[in-house]
Each structure stands twice: as structure tokens, then as C-alpha cells.
Amino acid sequence: MTDQATIKRLDKASMETRLNLLKLCQQTVIHIGGDMSCCDIMTVIWQYAIHYDPANPQWEERDRFVLSKGHAAAVTSFSQAAIGCYHTEDIYKEYATDFGRFGMHSCNLRNPYVDVSTGSLGHGLPIAGGIATALKAKNSQSRVFTVVGDGECGEGSIWEAAMAAVKHKLGNLIVFVDRNFLSFDGSTEEYMPLNDMAARWRAFNWNVIEVKDGNDMQQLVEAVDSLPKPDSEVPTVVVCNTVKGHGISFMENNSKWHAGMIDSDNYQAAVAEIKDAYHKKWGED
Amino acid sequence: MAGMTINVADLFSLRDAVGACLESLGEQYPNMIVCSADVDVSSRISGFKKKFPERSYNVGIAEQDLMSFCAGMAIEGFIPFAFSFAPFASMRAAEQVRTDICYSNLPVRIVANYAGYSGAESGCTHCALEDCAIMSSFANMTVIEPGDPFQIARVLKATMEWPGPVYIRMGKEATTSLYEESEKYEIGKALTPRAGEDGAFIASGIVVHHAMEAAEIVKAKTGAEIRVIDMHTIKPLDKEAVIEAAKTGRIVCAQDHNRIGGLGYAVGNTLAEAGVSCKFKILGCPDEFVPLATPNFLYHLNEYDAEGLANNMMKML
């Protein structure tokens, strides 16, 4: 059992990232729904699991990170800012500006903290497979973390990479699937059913960890604690059942909040709800 | 002949030079790797695989994964050679090449067999008539079309010191070389295997060989001396060689590729932007799909065999 101080720290970090996202969403369009669903996953990766030196983004021994669902760039940027890669204020200043480091999708032409430029779905995991293979060839002990959307799993290239990762024995490859059941148009189960996501990966011979509630920090930390060693030989997928727009009742499970901006009234209500949830759980602000 | 079996792989044109060259480069460059999508045998990379099994990867029939996988390996400092057939490398995996490789300017070398009509007996599924247009439009991409086994070996070697991604389109290969072993080869610098001041053929790949024959035909029939320019690098184009060729007053530009978007367009654009004028003709594949046929038949039909090239030049004299 992980100590509660750690869970509390991560819960608080997640709350702060959610507040940052809401603030950014007031000034510009972001993929707020998907940012919120994977916010806790991103927190546990960046503020608990990853081996990383914010002072040296090219550090050879770092764990790599590939954002396969590239539209979750905002939540990634704030999670990186939380460990010192940037000043949080810079994200507000530069987001969607000319030649800025931050925007709707991750781009590494100006931002050295982005290992791979992403945005087109179904590309991140295949590239992560190449990186993980290269790390193995270099006898590196680094891992590659990647976050894949559930809707993204409709791309055939995801399954090409899933096969290759098993063949290449990529025990250093860790995939988090943000299973929020919603894509742009609506329910994944309506538009292209994915059914039992974990079973699909199991059928491809991956090591599968299921997180019943992927917005629960305790469960996410337990999943990370149970990851195999980087020199193991089977890739791991952590299938996280999440809620799109998690934490804000009027956004939850509502595909209208896939991407957009928030007005002042909604912003106030959302902030209050997020702060309230943390207060209720931990008895402090 | 009863009981005789033919191995399909042996029917491909001379790619053995590629295989031999890969092995020697592999010794020289420890960070070089070879990846393929189920074309090890037909691409002649089995030798490299045998010699460097730990640096050989085959992702199966998955061209999209091939390109993304190579991007990932390149990010980590390897120099991947990705082998596929040109139609699949340039079209099935176009977005992976553009977004995963070119966007980050990664040194992946794509070696694509079956460019142009070289695989015409297999039908249009196995012909890349568009690859040059597609690949040339990707920022950071270098596009090369070697013409014979010796040149291919030089191209592969030259890419090792060349930055960014490279697409090497391998069409029908000549079995002889136009060059001496000592001939200097530079990416982006046209070769001139035949001098002449009365007109110029600008071509790439197998068509350079047709142009050499065509120049002899023209000389025999008219006495005119026609220059032959081997424009092995489509991008970046050797503009100086084009502008010099225009001074002869006549250019026939031919490539085994759709006339739209290929070498001819690049040369025409160079002439127009330089404000240089001369008689000018583009030859290549017509803008249509054709039934199953042999390459030589199609080259003849579309006038970029030796006879067709000669006739087109003589019309301009």
C-alpha cells in the first residue's frame, strides 16, 4: 500500500493541473475533455513514474515520453511544467502563438521537452516501438511511456505496432490507454465498438494491467508500482477506465466538450467543483 | 524443363549491388540498421541480415509501422535503411514518412523498389508512378533515382554523410554502368555521361541509358551532338546543370514517372524561374492507369525508349 502522503501529493498536483487547464481553456480552444480524462494518468507518469531530469531534456538515461493522443498536449505541458520543464506562466503566454512552444498538438521544432511531435492519431505508439527497440539495442535501462486514446485504437497502425512490440520483446514499453469511451463524434461503442479493450491487448500477448478507475490516484499508483522491470521481455499496457471531462459535472461524458473554450460562469463553477472535490477527500484546500 | 522451379526473388533485376554495399557500409557504420516490411529476399538484404542479425529488423507486411519504427530508431541515433516497394513506401505509408520522419528531419533512408513502370507486369498496384511527386513535396526530403547497380552503391555510400531523410527510388535497373569505377558521385550534382551542344536529354534512372542510345541515334541520323544529363537527384535539383542545358536550345526531359510532378516539372520550373527559354518536352508515364504490360512496351508506347527519345529530339532540331 502506497503511503497516503504520496497519493495526497499527486491528487493535489492533479487538481492544480486541472485548474491550469481550465484557466487556459478560458483564453483559447483546447481539447479539454480528453485533457481531463487523462489528467490523472499524466500526473502519475510525470510526477511519480518517470525517470527524468528537467534540467537536461536530452539526458540519455531519461525515460522517453511519446504522446500518442497528441491532442492532449495542454495537459502534458502543464504536467511537465509541474516538474520544472517550464514556467507554468509561459504556457499561457505562448500557447497557440506564432512560433510558441505550446499548442493544440505537441511539436518539437521549438520545444526540446517533446521527444516526438505528434497529433496525427496512430503514430505515437509505432514511433515509441522504434524508440524502445533502439533503447534495448543500446542496453539502456530507460523506459518509454506513451499515452494512447481509446478512439485512437481504431487506427490500424496501433495494432501493427502492438504486434511488433511483442515480437521485439519490448518490456521497456509502457502504454497507458485513456479509455474514456468517447471520441470526437460521440460514443466509441456507437461509432466503432472497442468492447473489451483489455481483451484486445491480451489477444496480442501484451502484459495487461487494468485500472478500474483511471481517475483514481491510488489505483494508478498501484499500477505503476506493479510495472515489470525495463529489461523484461513483454510490453505492458495499462488500460485505464476514465471519464471524459472528469471532475467537472457538466463536462463529464459529454462529447461536446471534446474541444472548446469555457466562459466565465462555467469556469467559476468548474473551479469550485474541482477544489471542492479535493477538499472533501483530504479535508484541506 | 520439367520439374524446374523458379524462385520469384531471382526474377527481380540486379539488386545484388545493394546487398553487397549494405554489408560493407554496415562494417563502417555501427549505428546503421536495416529494416524491411517483408521484402528481405527481394531487396537482397539477407546478406546484411546474416552478417548483422542484431541490426536487422523485419516488421512484417506493415509499411506504416516500418516508417514509424525507423523514425523511433533514428530519434535514438541510429541510421535506418527502410526497404519497401515504392508504391507502398510512398503511398501506403506516406503520412508516416511525412509526419514521423520528415517533420523531425530524421536520417531515415528509404529504399523503394518498383518505381515507375519497372513492375508493370504486376499491374498498377505494384507501380509507383507518383512517388517522386509525393516525396518531393515533403519538406526536408531528398529524392534520388539511381540508374544502375554501380551507381546505387555510390548513392548508398553518399547518403551516409547526408543530413535528413532520403528517398531512393529504384526503378528498372540497367545491367551495365555508364561510369568508370573512379567517377565521383555527389548527391545534388548532375552527371554528364555524354557531352553535346546541339540539345540535351535530362533524365534519371533507366531512362539515362535510353538517352545515351538515343543520342547515338540522333548523331547517326543528323550529325547533331546531344548532351546527356543524368539527373540522379530530383531534389535538391542541380539547377545550374539545367540552365546550362537550356543554352543548347533544346531539352527533352524524361523520367519513368507520371509526367505530372516528376523530373520534367522540376526542370520546367527551373527554366521558368530562371527566365531561360528553349524548346522543351516532357516525356514519361501518361496521366492514366494502364493494363498489365511489360516495361519496355510501355517505354516504347510513351516514347521514352531510345527510339522515342531520339525522335522527339530530332523534331526539335
Interface residues (C-beta under 8 A of the other chain):
Chain A: N108 D115 V116 S117 G119 S120 G122 H123 P126 I127 A128 G129 G130 I131 A132 T133 A134 L135 A137 K138 G156 S157 E160 A161 M163 A164 K167 H168
Chain B: I33 E54 R55 Y57 V59 G60 A62 Q64 D65 S68 F69 C70 A71 G72 M73 A74 I75 E76 G77 F78 E95 Q96 T99 D100 Y103 S104
